[in-house]
Amino acid sequence: MGCRHSKVRGRICKKKRKSKVKEEEKKTVKEVNNHQDGGDRQKTVKEVNNRQDGGGKVPLEELNVGLETEKQPGQYAWQLKILREVLSASGTQEREELLKETTQGELCALVHNITEKVKTETAADLTVLHGEASQRTTEQHERQLEELQGIHSEETTRLTATHQAAEKVLKDEIEELTAELHVYNELKKRVEESTFKKDLQRNIQAHGSPGPFWEREQESLLFVIEMKRERIQEQGNKLLQMQALVEKNLSLEDQVINVLQQNEDLRVRIDNHQSLVQQLSKEHQDLQGALDRQTGLSQRLTQEKEQLMFKLKHRDSCPTFPSFPIVSEVSPS
């Protein structure tokens, strides 16, 4: 970004410098022409005219002055050429060397003034361009910084999650390896304490060592035997557990059969109870009907009894009525 802005700024400065140099050249040429044409040429022309108007002859020196005056346009062209070379010089040192070669003081002073003016204006333009470029660069830097901070935050979050997952996997592997190491140490301890190891040591002490290779082979065989023994022991424990489970399952099956039999007996008893309840309900209904009939008969007998008692009390005052037989109703059983 800095190189690109500097290149653009350099091109802009060169263009402005060239345009200002051209403008200053035009102004300088006008000033030089006006100054020298207005001064020397008018002076020479006036003097020649005065001399001619006086009626005398023009001396040779005055004619030489006139010739010099005619040679002045070439001198102006040469001065203009030098001025252009000085203003178009690329560096201060080159410009100073060109000015040293020039012997005219007014031209040097004029070139110095123009150069200082161009330097001042160029410095002001460069300051403005530098401020604008700095502001743009600062804004772009802030945007890039915000983007980089966001990317850094996302990358940090992602790496943290990845690290935690990897750490969890490694912890699981470490725990598994630790358990395996513990099992191996236990196996090694059992091998050291086993009777096979003791018998092997006694055999080596009695008959001598068979050699390092065979000792290592015997050690490995002891490990294999111990591992097989441990596996057989585990299988035996599992077999005992399976036998216990089989016995438990058999007892549970017997219990299930007993429970099913009890359920069947209870179902039969429930059916019998239901039939008995139905029979008792029917008998209850019959007894309720007989009770209702007996209640009606009792009420009717009570009424007849009251009528008879009334008749007995008023027998003397009332005429005799023929007596009717009382028919008792007996409910069928």
Secondary structure, DSSP 4 states (H G I P E B T S, - for coil): -HHHHHHHHHHHHHHHHHHHHHHHHHHHHHHHHHHHIIIIIHHHHHHHHHHHHTT-PPPHHHHHHHHHHHHHHHHHHHHHHHHHHHHT-SSHHHHHHHHHH---HHHHHHHHHHHHHHHHHHHHHHHHHHHHHHHHHHHHHHHHHHHHHHHHHHHHHHHHHHHHHHHHHHHHHHHHHHHHHHHHHHHHHHHHHSHHHHHHHHHHHHH----HHHHHHHHHHHHHHHHHHHHHHHHHHHHHHHHHHHHHHHHHHHHHHHHHHHHHHHHHHHHHHHHHHHHHHHHHHHHHHHHHHHHHHHHHHHHHHHHHHHHHHTTTTS------PPPPP----
